[in-house]
Amino acid sequence: MKNIVFNKKKSNSIVDYFVENGFCVVRGIYNEKKLKELEKFFKTISLKFAKINKNNLYDQQAFAIACGSIFNKSDLNDYFFNNKNLIQLLKLFYGNDIIKIGDSRFQINTETGNDKKQIKEEKKHSQYLGIHSDYWTGTSEYSTHYWLPFFGLDKKNSITVYPGSHLNGPFPVYNRSIDKSYKFLYKPHNLNFLKKGDLLLFHSLLLHKTSGKSQKTRVSLLTRFNNLHYRKTQQEYDLGFKTLSAGPMRKIIRMIGNDRLTPFRTYGGKAGIDRVTKSIYAENQMQPKDLSLINKLKK
């Protein structure tokens, strides 16, 4: 199979490729400067963690959780997921009503040389995995996964996918692995051509695995997306979601104000919701003056 990387403009080609293969790689979504800021963010937290953890009180999973928790409250999180290029790309898959499921999280695949206990912990906590699909762990068949390697990526520690395996439906699973009683026919495709900042989107049913380890620790940013109206699993409802984009039909309902479509609520006045509520839906609906104040207060 050929190594194909799309740019953000090839809309029809991306959709056709994704439907057939279950994944796509898109380059150029993010600004190089912001990718370096993300890398710096991780390096800074890593140094702090090394000082705090001299006595090995915390494992690598605790560190990954801490990274995600801090990142989700940062300006970088806003940049990466309220990004116009990303939302334009997701509209090819979901139309205008796009949601992000849960918080972003960090996946850390440590360098070679770690002891067997460390590798066992990584596998246990989904930091280093064999062949699997994310549908097995409670992701909807309508969800798309986002995987952005930004630190320590090389040809040996990337991700391997099994093109077309999503069209099989849910593959039989036996204790987090493929049921060995079924003959496995899909061929692996190692995405060892990925560059830092390339975005991999893949279907929740697509079989994939960690390619391996190298002399570098590889770090990736993960999340998932769906359409607001498509089916979501109980796990996804519990994780919650944030609306990234809303189409015209939803905007009309918002302006009316409630699901009962109360007659004449704003008759003779201006149809719409109050300024504070409007700002909660999305930052791009805020007034520039409000955004300016928020940015000043964040510093």
C-alpha positions in Angstrom: 0.0 0.0 0.0 1.3 3.5 -0.9 2.1 6.1 1.7 -0.4 8.9 1.2 -0.4 12.2 3.0 -3.2 14.7 2.2 -3.2 18.5 2.6 -6.2 20.3 4.0 -7.5 21.3 0.6 -8.0 17.9 -1.0 -11.5 17.4 0.5 -13.1 14.8 -1.9 -10.0 12.7 -2.0 -9.7 12.6 1.8 -13.3 11.4 2.2 -13.1 8.7 -0.4 -9.8 7.4 1.0 -11.1 7.4 4.6 -14.2 5.5 3.6 -12.2 2.8 1.8 -9.3 2.5 4.3 -10.6 3.7 7.6 -8.0 6.4 8.2 -6.2 9.4 6.6 -3.1 11.4 7.3 -3.4 15.2 6.9 -0.4 17.6 6.9 -0.4 21.3 7.5 -3.3 21.7 9.9 -1.2 23.4 12.6 1.2 26.2 12.7 4.8 25.1 13.2 5.2 27.7 16.0 2.3 26.2 17.9 3.7 22.7 17.5 7.0 23.9 19.0 5.0 25.4 21.9 3.3 22.1 22.5 6.7 20.4 22.5 8.1 23.0 24.9 5.0 22.5 27.1 5.8 18.7 27.4 9.5 19.3 28.0 8.8 21.8 30.8 6.5 19.4 32.6 8.9 16.5 32.0 11.7 18.4 33.8 9.4 19.3 36.7 8.3 15.6 36.9 11.9 14.4 37.0 12.6 16.6 40.0 9.5 15.6 41.9 9.8 11.9 41.1 13.4 11.2 42.2 12.1 8.5 44.5 9.8 6.9 41.9 6.6 7.7 43.8 4.6 8.2 40.6 4.4 6.0 37.5 4.4 7.1 33.9 0.6 6.8 33.7 0.2 9.4 36.5 2.5 11.7 34.5 0.4 11.3 31.4 -2.7 12.1 33.3 -1.1 15.2 34.8 0.0 16.3 31.3 -3.5 16.0 30.0 -5.1 17.7 33.0 -2.8 20.8 32.7 -3.0 20.9 28.9 -6.8 20.9 28.9 -6.9 24.1 30.9 -4.3 25.9 28.7 -4.5 28.2 25.8 -2.8 25.5 23.7 -5.8 23.3 24.1 -8.0 26.1 22.7 -5.7 26.6 19.8 -5.5 22.9 18.8 -9.2 22.2 19.0 -10.9 25.4 18.2 -8.6 25.5 15.1 -10.3 26.7 11.9 -8.3 24.2 9.8 -9.3 21.3 12.0 -13.0 22.2 12.1 -13.0 22.7 8.3 -11.5 19.2 7.9 -14.0 17.6 10.4 -16.9 19.2 8.5 -16.1 16.8 5.6 -16.9 13.9 8.0 -19.7 15.4 10.1 -21.2 18.5 8.5 -21.7 21.5 10.7 -22.7 19.9 14.0 -19.3 18.8 15.4 -18.5 17.7 19.0 -15.3 16.8 20.7 -15.8 13.9 23.1 -14.3 14.3 26.6 -10.9 15.9 27.4 -7.7 15.6 25.4 -5.2 13.1 26.7 -1.5 12.3 26.2 -0.1 9.0 25.1 3.5 8.4 26.1 5.5 5.5 24.5 8.8 5.5 26.4 12.1 4.7 24.8 13.7 1.3 24.6 15.8 0.1 27.6 12.9 0.3 30.1 12.3 -2.8 32.3 9.6 -5.3 31.6 7.5 -3.9 34.5 7.4 -0.5 32.8 6.3 -2.0 29.4 3.7 -4.0 31.2 2.3 -0.8 32.8 2.3 0.9 29.4 0.2 -1.9 27.9 -2.1 -2.0 30.8 -2.8 1.7 30.6 -3.1 2.0 26.8 0.2 3.7 26.2 1.6 0.8 24.2 -0.8 -1.6 22.6 -1.1 -4.7 20.3 -3.7 -5.0 17.6 -7.0 -3.6 18.8 -9.9 -1.3 17.9 -11.2 1.6 20.1 -14.7 0.4 19.5 -13.9 -2.4 22.0 -13.3 0.1 24.8 -16.7 1.9 24.4 -16.3 4.3 21.5 -19.3 4.8 19.1 -19.1 3.4 15.6 -19.7 7.0 14.5 -16.7 8.4 16.3 -13.4 9.4 14.7 -10.2 9.3 16.6 -7.5 12.0 16.5 -3.8 11.1 16.9 -1.2 13.8 16.7 2.4 12.8 17.4 4.4 15.9 18.3 7.5 14.7 20.3 10.1 12.0 19.7 8.5 10.5 16.6 10.6 8.3 14.3 10.3 5.3 12.0 10.4 2.7 14.7 7.8 4.1 17.2 4.9 5.2 15.0 1.5 3.5 14.6 0.5 0.6 12.4 -3.0 0.4 10.9 -4.9 -2.4 9.1 -6.6 -0.7 6.1 -10.1 -1.8 5.4 -10.6 -3.6 8.7 -13.2 -1.1 9.8 -15.5 -2.4 7.1 -15.5 -5.8 8.8 -17.6 -4.4 11.7 -16.6 -5.2 15.3 -13.9 -7.8 15.1 -14.2 -10.6 17.8 -12.3 -9.7 20.9 -11.0 -12.0 23.6 -9.6 -10.3 26.7 -8.5 -7.1 24.9 -7.0 -9.1 22.0 -8.3 -10.5 18.7 -10.0 -13.9 19.3 -7.4 -16.4 18.0 -10.1 -18.8 16.8 -10.7 -16.4 13.8 -8.3 -16.4 10.9 -6.8 -12.9 10.6 -6.6 -11.7 7.0 -5.8 -8.0 7.2 -2.3 -6.7 6.2 -0.5 -4.2 8.4 0.5 -0.7 7.1 3.1 0.9 9.2 2.8 4.7 9.2 6.5 5.2 9.6 6.5 8.1 7.1 4.6 10.4 9.5 6.3 13.7 10.5 5.9 15.6 13.7 2.5 17.4 13.6 0.9 15.2 11.0 -2.7 14.5 12.0 -4.0 10.9 11.8 -7.8 10.5 11.8 -9.1 7.0 12.0 -12.5 5.2 12.4 -13.3 3.7 15.8 -13.6 0.2 14.2 -10.2 0.3 12.5 -7.7 -2.2 13.8 -4.4 -0.7 14.7 -1.4 -1.1 17.1 1.7 0.7 18.4 4.5 0.0 15.9 7.2 -0.5 18.4 9.8 1.4 20.5 13.0 3.3 19.6 15.7 5.3 21.4 13.2 8.1 21.8 10.2 8.6 23.9 7.3 9.4 21.6 4.4 11.5 22.8 1.0 12.0 21.1 -2.1 14.1 21.7 -5.4 12.1 21.5 -9.1 12.8 21.4 -12.2 11.8 19.5 -15.0 13.5 17.5 -18.6 12.9 16.6 -21.7 14.6 15.1 -24.0 16.0 17.8 -26.9 14.0 16.4 -25.2 10.7 15.8 -25.3 7.8 18.3 -23.0 8.1 21.3 -22.1 5.3 23.7 -22.8 5.5 27.5 -19.1 6.0 28.0 -19.1 9.0 25.7 -22.1 10.5 27.5 -20.3 10.1 30.8 -17.1 11.7 29.4 -19.2 14.6 28.1 -18.6 16.6 25.0 -18.0 20.1 23.7 -19.6 21.6 20.6 -17.0 22.8 18.2 -19.3 23.8 15.4 -23.1 24.2 15.0 -25.1 24.3 11.8 -27.9 26.8 10.9 -30.8 24.5 12.2 -29.2 24.3 15.7 -28.6 28.1 15.7 -32.3 28.7 15.1 -33.2 26.5 18.1 -30.7 28.3 20.2 -32.2 31.7 19.4 -35.7 30.4 20.2 -34.3 29.5 23.5 -35.8 26.2 24.6 -37.0 22.8 23.3 -40.7 23.7 23.8 -40.3 26.5 21.2 -42.1 28.9 23.5 -44.4 31.1 21.4 -43.6 34.8 21.1 -40.7 34.7 23.7 -39.0 37.6 21.9 -41.9 39.0 19.9 -41.4 42.6 19.1 -37.8 42.5 20.4 -34.6 40.9 19.2 -34.5 37.1 18.7 -31.5 35.6 20.5 -30.0 34.5 23.7 -28.2 36.7 26.3 -24.6 37.6 25.8 -23.3 35.4 28.7 -25.0 32.2 27.5 -23.9 32.9 23.9 -20.3 33.0 25.0 -20.6 29.6 26.6 -21.4 27.9 23.3 -18.2 28.8 21.5 -15.4 31.4 21.8 -15.9 32.4 18.2 -19.4 33.7 19.2 -17.9 36.0 21.8 -17.6 39.7 21.2 -14.0 40.8 20.5 -13.9 43.0 23.6 -14.8 40.1 25.8 -12.2 37.9 24.2 -9.6 40.6 24.6 -10.3 40.8 28.4 -10.2 37.0 28.8 -6.7 36.9 27.1 -5.5 39.7 29.3 -6.7 38.0 32.5 -5.1 34.7 31.5 -1.6 36.2 31.4 
